[in-house]
Amino acid sequence: MNLNLNIAPLETWVNLKKKPLVIAGPCSAETPEQLMATARGLQSLKVDIIRAGIWKPRTRPNSFEGAGEEGLKWLADVKKELNIPVGTEVANPEHIELALKHNIDVLWIGARTTVSPFAVQEMADALRGVKNVAVLVKNPTHPELNLWIGAFERLNQAGITNLGAIHRGFATYDKSKFRNQPVWQIPIELRRIAPQIPIICDPSHITGKRDLIFEISQKAMDLNFDGLMIETHITPDKAWSDADQQITPEKLGEILSELKIRVDSTSNQVFNDHLEDLRSKIDNIDRELVEILAQRMAVVEKIGEYKKENNITTFQVKRWDEIMKNRAELAKKMGLNPEFVTEIYKIIHEESIRKQTEIMKAVETKA
C-alpha cells in the first residue's frame, strides 16, 4: 500500500537549516515569565520551533488543565519578541480557531484525539482552506497504523498539505522502562508507505524520564527520522505537569551536541559496492530461510494429518513448552537474543496451529 497524499516538503513550512528539526519548549505554558525565560534559553540553541501546551487533556479533572486562551497570548509574544515559529496542541475546532487567531504556526493533534476519526474529521473541516500553518499528527495511543494514516488522509482531503507525523510511543500495561513503548515498526512502516510525510520523534513522551531522552533521540536519528520534539522547561522539577520528562535548555543543548547524525546515502562507490555485496548475501540467506520454512510447514501438515487420524488435539502444551525452552537456549548458545528468537517461534507456532486447524476442519466438512 502506498498513500497518494499531496504533502509539501518539510522545507516549505520551516527554515530547515540543519538536521534534526528541533521542536522544544515546556509541557505547559504556566506563566508568561516561565514561557519567555524558557524560550530565550532555547533561542540561543537555535531551536526551530518553540512548543508549549495551552490546553492539557488531563486524565482526571481538578488538576492543571492549561492556561487556555491567555496562554496563546504568551506564545504569540514569544513569536513576536524572538522571531521564532511557535506551536501547540489542539483538540477541537474551537482550539483551532483560537490558535489561528493568535497566529500560531504549528498545530498538532494529540494521541488521545487521533484515536477518534470523528474528532479528526471535525478538526479537518475546521482547517479547510487554512494556509500557512503546519499540522502534525501524533500516533494514536495504541499501535494501530491505519488510524494514524486515516488522520493524514482526512486532513489532506481538507486541503492541508503541510503535514508531519509525531511518534510518541504507545500505551502499555506491561512493565517497561518507558512510559510509552516505542514500537519502532509502526513509524518505520509509515515511512515505507508514505515517505513524503516527515516524522518527528517525541522522546519525552516515549520515555517519561529525562535520563532516557538521549537514548531515544539517538535511536530516532539512526532510523533517519526528520526531527525531535523535546519538552524543555527553565526549572523542570517545578513544572506543573510531566515534570519527570522535562529537561533544561542547557541539558537539551548537551543532548543535541552529542547526537550522531548519520547520512542516509553516500556517493562513495566503494562503500556502495561493498554494501550491495552484503545485501546480496542477505537476499540469498533469506531465500534459504523461506525455503526452510516451507519445508517445516510441510512437516507440520503431515503432523496435522497424523493427529487427525488418531483424533488428537492440535495444541499440545507440553510440546510447546519444550520448543520454547529449547529454542531460547539454542539462540543463546549461538549468540542470538533469546527474546527475538522466541517471538519468531510464537509466530511460526501460530501459523502451524492455523494450518493444522484447517486440516481438522476439512475432516469435519467431509464427514
C-alpha positions in Angstrom: 0.0 0.0 0.0 1.2 3.5 -0.9 -0.6 6.7 0.2 -1.4 9.1 -2.5 -1.1 12.3 -0.4 -0.4 15.8 -1.5 2.3 16.7 1.0 4.6 19.7 0.9 8.3 19.2 1.5 9.3 19.9 5.1 11.3 23.0 4.0 8.2 24.8 2.9 6.9 25.4 6.4 10.1 25.8 8.3 13.6 27.1 7.5 15.3 23.7 7.8 19.0 24.7 8.1 20.1 21.5 9.8 19.0 18.1 10.8 17.3 17.3 13.1 14.5 19.8 13.1 14.1 20.6 16.8 10.8 21.5 18.4 11.2 22.3 22.1 9.5 24.1 25.0 7.6 23.4 28.2 4.9 20.7 28.5 2.6 23.5 29.7 2.6 27.3 29.4 2.3 28.1 33.1 3.1 31.8 33.3 4.3 34.4 30.8 7.6 34.7 32.6 8.2 30.9 32.7 7.4 30.6 29.0 9.5 33.5 27.9 12.5 32.5 30.0 12.5 29.0 28.6 12.1 30.3 25.1 15.1 32.6 25.4 17.2 29.7 26.6 16.1 27.8 23.5 16.7 30.7 21.1 20.4 30.5 21.9 20.4 26.8 20.8 18.8 27.9 17.5 15.8 25.6 18.1 13.5 25.7 15.1 10.1 25.9 16.8 9.0 26.7 20.4 6.3 24.5 21.7 4.0 24.9 24.7 0.9 23.1 25.9 -2.0 25.5 26.2 -4.8 23.0 26.8 -3.8 20.0 28.8 -6.0 16.9 28.4 -5.5 15.5 31.9 -6.8 12.0 32.6 -8.8 13.2 35.6 -10.3 16.7 36.4 -9.3 19.1 39.1 -5.7 19.1 38.0 -3.9 21.8 36.0 -5.6 21.7 32.6 -3.6 24.5 30.9 -3.7 28.3 30.7 -6.2 28.3 27.9 -6.5 31.3 25.5 -4.5 33.5 27.8 -1.5 31.2 27.2 -1.9 31.7 23.4 -1.2 35.4 24.0 2.1 34.5 25.8 3.0 32.2 22.9 2.3 35.0 20.4 4.5 37.3 22.5 7.4 34.7 22.2 6.9 34.6 18.5 7.0 38.4 18.2 9.9 39.1 20.5 12.2 36.2 19.5 11.1 36.0 15.8 10.7 32.2 16.0 7.8 29.9 15.0 5.6 28.6 17.8 3.3 25.6 18.1 0.7 24.0 20.4 -1.6 21.0 20.6 -5.3 21.5 19.6 -8.1 19.0 20.3 -11.2 20.6 18.8 -12.4 23.2 16.3 -12.6 25.9 19.0 -8.9 25.4 19.8 -8.0 25.7 16.2 -10.0 28.9 15.8 -8.3 30.5 18.8 -4.8 29.3 17.8 -5.2 30.7 14.3 -6.5 34.0 15.8 -3.1 34.3 17.6 -1.1 33.4 14.5 0.3 30.1 15.9 2.5 28.5 13.2 2.3 24.8 14.0 -0.6 22.8 15.4 -0.5 19.2 16.4 -3.2 16.7 17.1 -2.6 14.7 20.3 -2.6 10.9 20.6 -5.9 10.8 22.5 -7.6 12.8 19.7 -6.0 10.7 16.8 -7.9 7.6 18.1 -11.2 9.2 17.1 -12.0 9.6 13.4 -15.0 11.8 14.3 -12.8 14.2 16.2 -10.1 14.3 13.5 -12.7 14.9 10.8 -14.2 17.9 12.8 -10.7 19.3 13.0 -10.0 18.7 9.3 -13.2 20.6 8.5 -12.2 23.5 10.8 -8.8 23.7 8.9 -10.3 23.6 5.4 -8.9 26.4 3.4 -6.4 27.4 6.0 -2.9 28.2 4.6 0.5 28.9 6.2 0.0 26.6 9.1 1.6 23.2 9.6 -0.3 20.3 11.2 1.5 17.5 12.9 -0.3 14.3 14.0 0.7 12.2 16.9 0.3 8.5 16.7 -2.8 7.1 18.4 -2.4 5.8 21.9 -2.4 2.2 20.8 -0.4 0.8 17.9 -2.9 0.9 15.0 -1.2 2.3 11.9 -4.5 2.7 9.9 -5.8 5.1 12.5 -2.7 7.2 12.1 -2.9 7.0 8.3 -6.6 7.9 8.4 -5.9 11.1 10.2 -3.4 12.2 7.5 -5.9 11.3 4.8 -8.7 13.3 6.4 -6.5 16.4 6.8 -5.1 16.1 3.3 -8.6 15.8 1.8 -9.4 19.1 3.6 -6.6 20.7 1.6 -3.9 20.6 4.3 -0.5 19.9 2.6 1.9 21.0 5.4 1.6 17.7 7.3 4.0 15.8 9.6 3.9 12.9 12.0 4.9 12.8 15.6 6.0 9.4 17.0 5.3 9.5 20.8 5.1 5.8 21.5 2.2 3.6 22.5 0.4 3.0 25.9 1.1 -0.4 27.5 0.1 -2.2 30.7 3.3 -4.2 30.7 6.2 -3.2 32.9 8.8 -1.3 30.9 11.5 1.3 31.4 9.5 3.5 29.0 6.3 5.4 29.7 5.1 4.5 26.2 6.6 1.7 24.2 8.3 2.9 21.1 7.2 0.0 18.8 9.5 1.3 16.1 7.9 -0.9 13.5 4.9 1.4 13.3 6.7 4.6 12.3 9.0 2.6 10.1 6.0 1.2 8.2 4.5 4.7 8.0 7.8 5.9 6.4 7.7 2.9 3.9 4.2 3.6 2.7 4.2 7.4 2.9 7.8 8.6 2.6 6.6 12.1 1.9 5.4 12.5 5.5 8.2 13.9 7.7 8.5 12.1 11.1 9.3 13.8 14.3 10.2 11.7 17.4 8.9 12.7 20.8 11.4 11.1 23.2 9.8 13.0 26.2 6.5 11.1 26.0 8.1 7.8 25.0 10.5 7.7 28.0 8.6 9.6 30.7 12.1 10.1 32.2 14.6 12.8 31.4 17.6 10.4 31.7 16.4 8.3 28.8 15.8 11.1 26.3 19.2 11.0 24.7 18.9 7.2 24.1 15.6 7.5 22.2 16.7 10.7 20.4 19.8 8.9 19.0 17.7 5.9 18.0 15.4 8.2 16.1 18.3 9.7 14.3 19.7 6.3 13.5 16.3 5.5 11.9 16.6 8.6 9.8 13.7 10.5 11.5 13.4 14.1 10.4 13.3 15.8 13.8 12.8 15.8 17.6 10.2 17.2 19.9 11.6 17.5 23.4 9.9 19.0 26.4 12.1 21.7 27.9 11.5 23.8 31.0 13.5 26.5 32.7 13.0 24.7 36.0 11.7 21.3 35.1 11.5 19.9 38.7 8.9 22.7 39.5 6.9 22.1 36.3 3.1 21.9 36.8 2.8 18.9 34.5 5.0 16.0 33.5 8.0 17.2 35.5 10.0 14.0 35.2 10.2 14.0 31.5 11.3 17.7 31.0 14.8 18.9 30.8 16.5 22.4 31.0 17.6 24.2 27.9 21.2 23.6 28.9 20.6 19.9 29.0 18.9 20.0 25.6 22.0 21.7 24.3 24.1 18.9 25.6 21.9 16.2 24.0 21.9 17.9 20.6 25.6 18.3 20.7 26.2 14.7 21.5 23.8 13.3 18.8 25.5 11.5 15.9 23.7 12.4 12.7 24.2 9.8 10.0 23.6 10.2 6.3 21.0 8.0 4.6 23.1 7.6 1.4 26.6 8.2 0.1 28.3 8.8 -3.3 31.2 6.7 -2.2 31.2 3.9 -4.9 33.5 1.6 -2.9 31.1 1.8 0.1 28.1 1.3 -2.1 29.6 -1.8 -3.9 30.5 -3.4 -0.6 27.1 -2.7 0.9 25.4 -4.1 -2.2 27.5 -7.3 -1.9 26.4 -7.7 1.7 22.8 -7.1 0.8 23.1 -9.8 -1.9 24.2 -12.2 0.8 21.3 -11.3 2.9 18.9 -11.9 0.0 20.4 -15.4 -0.6 20.1 -16.2 3.1 16.5 -15.0 3.2 15.7 -17.2 0.3 17.1 -20.2 2.1 15.1 -19.2 5.3 11.9 -19.1 3.3 12.7 -22.5 1.7 13.4 -24.0 5.2 10.1 -22.5 6.5 8.3 -24.1 3.6 9.9 -27.5 4.5 8.9 -27.0 8.1 5.3 -26.3 7.2 5.2 -29.4 5.0 6.2 -31.4 8.1 3.6 -29.5 10.2 0.9 -30.6 7.7 2.0 -34.3 8.0 1.7 -34.0 11.8 -1.7 -32.4 11.4 -2.9 -35.4 9.2 -1.4 -37.8 11.8 -3.2 -36.1 14.7 -6.4 -36.2 12.7 -6.2 -39.9 12.0 -5.6 -40.5 15.8 -8.2 -38.0 17.0 -5.6 -35.8 18.8 -5.9 -32.1 19.6 -3.9 -29.7 17.5 -2.4 -27.8 20.5 -0.1 -29.8 22.8 1.0 -27.8 25.8 4.0 -30.0 26.8 5.4 -30.0 23.3 5.0 -26.2 23.0 6.8 -25.6 26.3 9.7 -27.9 25.2 10.1 -25.9 21.9 10.1 -22.5 23.6 12.7 -23.6 26.2 14.9 -25.4 23.7 14.9 -22.7 21.0 15.6 -20.0 23.6 18.6 -21.9 24.9 19.8 -22.7 21.4 19.6 -19.0 20.5 21.6 -18.0 23.5 24.3 -20.5 22.6 24.5 -19.1 19.1 24.8 -15.5 20.2 21.2 -14.5 19.4 18.8 -12.6 21.6 16.5 -15.4 23.1 13.6 -13.0 23.2 14.0 -12.3 19.5 14.0 -16.0 18.6 11.1 -16.7 21.0 9.0 -14.1 19.2 9.7 -15.6 15.9 8.7 -19.1 17.1 5.5 -17.7 18.5 4.6 -16.5 15.0 5.6 -19.9 13.5 3.6 -21.8 16.1 0.5 -19.6 15.4 0.8 -20.4 11.7 1.3 -24.1 12.5 -1.8 -24.2 14.6 -3.8 -22.4 11.9 -2.6 -24.9 9.3 -3.5 -27.9 11.4 -6.8 -26.4 12.3 -7.6 -26.2 8.6 -6.8 -29.9 8.2 -9.2 -30.7 11.1 -12.0 -28.6 9.6 -11.5 -30.3 6.3 -12.2 -33.6 8.0 -15.4 -32.2 9.6 -16.6 -30.9 6.3 -16.1 -34.3 4.6 -17.9 -36.0 7.4 
